[in-house]
Amino acid sequence: MTTIRKGPCLTRGFTAVFTPKETRVSQMRKVTRAHMPLWGVRGRLAEDIVLAVSELVTNAIQHGKGDVALSVRYDDPELRIEVTDGNPAPAEIQTPGADEESGRGLFLVAALSQNWGVSDDGRKTWCTFRVPRASGPGAIPHPNHMTVHAGRR
């Protein structure tokens, strides 16, 4: 079951809370990608943001505990991504071997984003992107907030 709640707030964004399944990664990419043009974010920057979401959600699913929460907030000029799970062990950048196929997620997030970090309790990993102010009709609609709860069937 999915619950969507929408209402005004000071920032533009969405929150999704979901069970840790691999299929959620592509779903969160799609949700994030759909919001980018609404906030006037296009091109390479939009793709970098979607990739950061993918990497942070993947890390939470693979290494976290319990439900995962993704929060993406755009508060001109900053876009902030936060992924929270129940594991208190903080995320750390790995140095994978040349032949390894994984372990580069946080390295990519650090390279693509303006800044990144982990909350003091280790449960939340976040990153920020600077978004140039968009112009033109409909570039940024009125502030909205949407909460999505993806439950079990």
Phi, psi and omega per residue, in radians:
M1 nan 2.426 3.124
T2 -2.087 2.277 3.102
T3 -1.988 2.238 3.107
I4 -2.055 2.251 3.113
R5 -2.205 2.259 -3.091
K6 -2.232 2.436 3.109
G7 -2.951 2.885 -3.100
P8 -1.238 2.622 3.028
C9 -2.756 3.124 -3.094
L10 -1.366 -0.415 3.128
T11 -2.000 2.923 3.066
R12 -1.826 2.308 -3.127
G13 3.108 -3.088 3.064
F14 -2.575 2.751 3.060
T15 -2.299 2.353 3.074
A16 -2.217 2.267 3.088
V17 -2.046 2.224 -3.006
F18 -2.634 2.798 3.054
T19 -1.266 2.585 -3.064
P20 -1.357 1.513 3.069
K21 -2.131 2.534 -3.121
E22 -0.989 -0.560 -3.129
T23 -1.138 -0.342 -3.135
R24 -1.194 -0.462 -3.120
V25 -1.058 -0.883 -3.136
S26 -1.160 -0.609 3.097
Q27 -1.105 -0.739 -3.128
M28 -1.229 -0.571 3.027
R29 -1.081 -0.786 -3.128
K30 -1.104 -0.775 3.132
V31 -1.082 -0.788 -3.137
T32 -1.117 -0.833 -3.141
R33 -1.008 -0.672 -3.135
A34 -1.135 -0.518 -3.130
H35 -1.413 -0.405 -3.038
M36 -0.978 -0.900 -3.139
P37 -1.159 -0.452 3.103
L38 -1.121 -0.504 -3.131
W39 -1.767 0.131 3.136
G40 1.337 0.348 -3.138
V41 -1.733 2.131 -3.067
R42 -2.395 3.018 2.987
G43 1.124 -2.511 -3.055
R44 -1.026 -0.706 -3.134
L45 -1.075 -0.760 3.114
A46 -1.059 -0.754 3.135
E47 -1.157 -0.657 3.085
D48 -1.105 -0.704 3.124
I49 -1.138 -0.775 3.118
V50 -1.093 -0.709 3.109
L51 -1.124 -0.721 3.108
A52 -1.087 -0.747 3.076
V53 -1.024 -0.809 -3.125
S54 -1.027 -0.795 -3.108
E55 -1.195 -0.741 -3.131
L56 -1.195 -0.709 3.106
V57 -1.157 -0.739 3.102
T58 -1.022 -0.792 3.114
N59 -1.039 -0.761 -3.126
A60 -1.137 -0.678 3.133
I61 -1.201 -0.745 -3.076
Q62 -1.354 -0.597 -3.008
H63 -2.045 -0.152 -3.073
G64 -1.514 -3.053 3.092
K65 -2.323 2.413 3.069
G66 1.269 -2.893 -3.122
D67 -1.073 2.721 3.135
V68 -2.005 2.461 3.056
A69 -2.117 2.238 3.035
L70 -1.930 2.243 3.075
S71 -2.202 2.196 3.067
V72 -2.141 2.119 -3.088
R73 -2.218 2.311 3.032
Y74 -1.981 2.016 3.089
D75 -2.251 1.655 -3.008
D76 -0.646 2.102 0.206
P77 -1.820 0.277 -3.028
E78 -1.926 2.412 2.984
L79 -1.948 2.220 -3.082
R80 -2.082 2.292 3.080
I81 -1.950 2.284 3.064
E82 -2.288 2.327 3.053
V83 -2.179 2.188 -3.067
T84 -2.094 2.424 3.022
D85 -2.474 -3.108 -3.055
G86 -1.577 0.093 -3.104
N87 -1.576 2.087 -3.131
P88 -1.341 -0.119 3.104
A89 -1.288 2.101 -3.076
P90 -1.186 2.538 3.073
A91 -1.182 2.486 -3.141
E92 -2.383 2.559 3.066
I93 -1.196 2.279 3.126
Q94 -1.705 2.800 3.018
T95 -2.072 1.478 -3.100
P96 -1.283 2.711 3.064
G97 -1.203 2.842 -3.099
A98 -1.060 -0.511 -3.098
D99 -1.584 -0.131 -3.111
E100 -1.361 2.491 -3.078
E101 -1.668 -0.077 3.141
S102 -2.420 3.104 3.097
G103 1.753 0.131 -3.103
R104 -1.886 0.085 -3.031
G105 -0.989 -0.944 -3.117
L106 -1.224 -0.525 3.042
F107 -1.053 -0.785 3.098
L108 -1.106 -0.790 3.135
V109 -1.028 -0.788 3.137
A110 -1.106 -0.669 -3.123
A111 -1.254 -0.627 -3.055
L112 -1.481 -0.599 -3.004
S113 -1.561 2.884 3.076
Q114 -1.276 -0.637 -3.103
N115 -2.752 2.724 3.067
W116 -2.663 2.852 3.122
G117 -3.065 -3.064 -3.122
V118 -2.284 2.438 3.126
S119 -1.127 2.802 -3.124
D120 -1.004 -0.594 -3.132
D121 -1.484 -0.016 3.068
G122 1.377 -0.064 -3.040
R123 -1.538 -0.275 -3.074
K124 -2.150 2.232 3.019
T125 -1.952 2.374 -3.048
W126 -2.401 2.809 2.986
C127 -2.639 2.781 3.140
T128 -2.238 2.648 3.059
F129 -2.270 2.451 3.016
R130 -1.527 2.215 -3.113
V131 -1.950 2.060 3.080
P132 -1.049 2.513 -3.129
R133 -1.079 2.222 3.111
A134 -1.475 2.647 3.085
S135 -2.303 2.877 3.133
G136 1.870 2.843 -3.107
P137 -1.111 2.312 3.060
G138 1.279 0.191 -3.095
A139 -1.104 -0.770 3.125
I140 -2.340 1.958 -3.127
P141 -1.300 -3.122 3.108
H142 -1.039 2.687 -3.120
P143 -1.019 2.369 3.090
N144 -2.437 2.700 3.036
H145 -2.368 2.358 3.131
M146 -2.278 2.343 3.061
T147 -1.994 2.264 3.141
V148 -2.092 2.228 3.051
H149 -2.013 1.952 3.117
A150 -1.698 1.913 -3.082
G151 -1.796 -3.078 3.125
R152 -1.492 2.667 3.077
R153 -1.721 nan nan
